[in-house]
Amino acid sequence: HPTELVAYLSQQLQKVTLPLEAPWVVVPNREFQEWIDREIAVEKGSSAHLNYVFPVELIWKLYRRVHPEVPKKLPTDIHALSFRIFEHLEEDELILSTYNGLDNEMLRFALAQQYADVFDQYLNVRPQMLFGWESGFHESKYSFEGMSSDHLEIQMRLWARIMEGLEEEGYHRFARSSIYKNWFELVNEKDRSSIKSVLPKQLFVLGERDWGELLLKSLEGISSVSEVHLLNYSSLSLDREHSYDSTMRNLSRKWQQSCRKSESLSTLITKSMVSNVTTEAYDPLFKLEKLLETPGTIHICHSPRREVEVLKDHILDFIQSRPHVELDTIGISVPDLMTYAPIITQVFEQEPRLPVFISINKTQSLRATIIRLLEWVGSSFKMNDLLDLLSDPNMALVYDLSEDDLKQLKHWMTETRIHFGLEDDHPFSLNDGLVSWWRGFLYNEEEFVTRVSPSPSKLVHKNDQLLLLSKLHDLFDHLRVLNKELSTQRTVLEWIKWMRKVVIDHFELIRNTRGWMYDREIRWLDDLELELSYTHSTISHELFSKWFRQ
């Protein structure tokens, strides 16, 4: 029971002799972490000094303690892996004969992303299988039901080529599979004195369900050096009859069965300290029957974007089955609003479109603004699109445009019949509109000996209007430069560096009022630059834009 975990953890914390020493606590998610913090604070009167980590972080934090030279970003991280596979896809005859349309850059990259996602999951769930592939063994204890021999062969060949390329470039030791091998050797060698000083003295694993190989083998090795406490739900029983959803009952039984049948887990449990604390202070909100009777579904997704895509599909299905439901009665809760807001906005705006209000829209995500700007500049847009872009809070701040200014611009464009964007040779383009407004302000029509096109417009005749016209012309010049720079091919790394320059050149003013937003995007681009420094793919701006807005 969840309250048992807190009771046991509270008892063990009393044994910590050094007040500044923070025991490590492995939790399955942030919500569980916050609940533990709250419950301990209620019981003790203050929050506990704990170092929380998620299972996927545990190995990396401990390994970097032993090898601090390991870079922050690795050549087999998902983005670097996608572009590396993208290069290999057009080099293999088996791949070219299996898939049609790989001469299309977009389709080839979409396939590369799918393979990168598969390899990423293999690294997390089936690392031993990849170890075997790297050693030339194709046999595996894992089933490949539903996969043809050609597709399995493609995966093996792709992975072999990825590792060969990293070996040639000197990055092989930073591949995740290589790091996992080294880690297993460290925690399982006879003399563990080299890592004993960097491992935590106490490690608590609370409520974990996903006992993958990486976590199990790591904990088994760590338990020989550190005091490992396993506190999980394997004692939960479904013997009593309840009106649980059958899927939920089967899922719970599967969890318990996997815990009982895992030899590695059994070994680990015998070597570790397992909670046998009981308490009668049950919180009815956390009783198993309450959790399983709650209607809904559970999905495991590989990324926040995929979570949002699945969520949108379910909302659409919900609306279709209940046509009279009001959209403003549907709410979405996320663990990190700044991370999910731009993703939700982008995914929900795709067809079929779902209107969504996000509270953060009052301080529009800078990343969403940049994506809109690039999509706008790289397309054949209309003036309504420009006005929508300028109504973006970040664009309005950078170019100092008020709501009255936007109304004035709309009036000018309507009266001058301006419909199109950056084209030079179109009679109704923004370029012609600017020439017409400047001529009308600077000259009298009778000063022209012959009729000129575009003809002077008298719409701009005041100094405050001239100031607005100057702002619009400044924006036009910036957009022309961006449009010209997009009409080229660059390596992925060069595109990211260019994007960073765009943010600094066009949006640094935001730092004065929303520094946290600006700095967050710069750090994000810096991380992408580190990761993509391992790749050499040359791509078009269309592919870069599509990838960037994901």
Secondary structure, 3 states (H helix, E strand, C coil): CHHHHHHHHHHHHCCCCCCCCCCEEECCCHHHHHHHHHHHHHHHCCCCCCEEECHHHHHHHHHHHHCCCCCCCCCCCHHHHHHHHHHHHCCCHHHHHHCCCCCCHHHHHHHHHHHHHHHHHHHHHCHHHHHHHHCCCCCCCCCCCCCCHHHHHHHHHHHHHHHHHHHHHCCHHHCHHHHHHHHHHHHHCCCCHHHHCCCCCEEEEECCCCCCHHHHHHHHHHCCCCEEEEECCCCCCCCCCCCCCHHHHHHHHHHHHHHHHCHHHHHHHHHCEECCCCCCCCCHHHCHHHHHHCCCCCCCCCCHHHHHHHHHHHHHHHHHHCCCCCHHHCCCCCCCHHHHHHHHHHHHHCCCCCCCCCHHHHHCCHHHHHHHHHHHHCCCCEHHHHHHHHCCHHHHHHCCCCHHHHHHHHHHHHHHCCCECCCCCCCCEHHHHHHHHHHHHHCCHHHCCCCCCCCCCCCCCCHHHHHHHHHHHHHHHHHHHHHHHHCCEEEHHHHHHHHHHHHHHHHHHHHHHHHHHHHHHHHHHHHHHHHHCCCCCEEEHHHHHHHHCC
